[in-house]
Amino acid sequence: MDLKQLKELMRAIRQLDIAELEIKRGEESVRLRRETTISQASRPVLGSSVLPPDTSSLPPTSSPKVATKEDPSIAYITSPFVGTFYAAPAPDAPAFVEVNHDFKAGEVLCIVEAMKLMNEIEADCDGTLLEVLADNGKPVEYGDKLFRFRKR
């Protein structure tokens, strides 16, 4: 099963409001599970996601700096899978994107390996990368923020 087929399956389970789907083909099997308790606003979009910043984990403080709103043009790309984050296509290759560089919608920003599949995570809009939030070669969870960027 390739990435395109996996994306189509994920889109279908979301549209049909299916909580879990398992497909077995020969020796391969794929199980997709959708979190049904999270709100529509906090669900990531397949491929890459732009979500408002999650401030629920920040400690309460009376500091006026923390109370200020973040720039609305700042967005995040989150992981659509549990897997391993890779910033480059190969260990000796340069990263797909560098901090302070511009990228275009559809451009590959990283790879998240899940179930031995290398899933290219693409930008869904033009932007400028401000920060890489995941560590190369380290595990990421579903919904983890991978990149912080400024929309253009």
Solvent accessible surface area in square Angstrom, and as a share of the most:
residue,aa,sasa,rsa
1,M,42,0.19
2,D,77,0.40
3,L,36,0.18
4,K,141,0.60
5,Q,76,0.34
6,L,9,0.04
7,K,35,0.15
8,E,84,0.38
9,L,36,0.18
10,M,27,0.12
11,R,111,0.40
12,A,38,0.29
13,I,6,0.03
14,R,67,0.24
15,Q,138,0.61
16,L,122,0.61
17,D,103,0.53
18,I,60,0.30
19,A,52,0.40
20,E,76,0.34
21,L,51,0.25
22,E,76,0.34
23,I,49,0.25
24,K,149,0.63
25,R,140,0.51
26,G,82,0.79
27,E,181,0.81
28,E,100,0.45
29,S,51,0.33
30,V,15,0.09
31,R,119,0.44
32,L,19,0.09
33,R,155,0.57
34,R,31,0.11
35,E,80,0.36
36,T,83,0.48
37,T,124,0.72
38,I,61,0.31
39,S,68,0.44
40,Q,130,0.58
41,A,80,0.62
42,S,56,0.36
43,R,40,0.15
44,P,12,0.07
45,V,83,0.48
46,L,19,0.09
47,G,6,0.06
48,S,3,0.02
49,S,0,0.00
50,V,48,0.27
51,L,27,0.14
52,P,97,0.61
53,P,44,0.28
54,D,81,0.42
55,T,86,0.50
56,S,100,0.64
57,S,96,0.62
58,L,95,0.47
59,P,99,0.62
60,P,136,0.86
61,T,72,0.42
62,S,113,0.73
63,S,40,0.26
64,P,104,0.65
65,K,172,0.73
66,V,82,0.47
67,A,83,0.65
68,T,95,0.55
69,K,193,0.82
70,E,73,0.33
71,D,61,0.32
72,P,122,0.77
73,S,33,0.21
74,I,11,0.06
75,A,1,0.01
76,Y,19,0.07
77,I,0,0.00
78,T,1,0.00
79,S,0,0.00
80,P,4,0.02
81,F,19,0.08
82,V,91,0.52
83,G,13,0.13
84,T,32,0.19
85,F,1,0.00
86,Y,62,0.24
87,A,22,0.17
88,A,16,0.12
89,P,77,0.48
90,A,40,0.31
91,P,145,0.91
92,D,134,0.69
93,A,30,0.24
94,P,110,0.69
95,A,37,0.28
96,F,53,0.22
97,V,15,0.08
98,E,82,0.37
99,V,67,0.39
100,N,110,0.56
101,H,105,0.47
102,D,87,0.45
103,F,2,0.01
104,K,131,0.55
105,A,58,0.45
106,G,42,0.41
107,E,65,0.29
108,V,31,0.18
109,L,1,0.01
110,C,0,0.00
111,I,13,0.07
112,V,0,0.00
113,E,49,0.22
114,A,14,0.11
115,M,118,0.53
116,K,185,0.78
117,L,50,0.25
118,M,105,0.47
119,N,0,0.00
120,E,71,0.32
121,I,1,0.01
122,E,61,0.27
123,A,3,0.03
124,D,72,0.38
125,C,34,0.20
126,D,48,0.25
127,G,0,0.00
128,T,27,0.16
129,L,0,0.00
130,L,40,0.20
131,E,69,0.31
132,V,55,0.32
133,L,67,0.33
134,A,14,0.11
135,D,96,0.50
136,N,95,0.49
137,G,37,0.36
138,K,114,0.48
139,P,107,0.68
140,V,6,0.04
141,E,99,0.44
142,Y,79,0.30
143,G,28,0.27
144,D,57,0.29
145,K,56,0.24
146,L,0,0.00
147,F,2,0.01
148,R,66,0.24
149,F,1,0.00
150,R,96,0.35
151,K,80,0.34
152,R,144,0.53
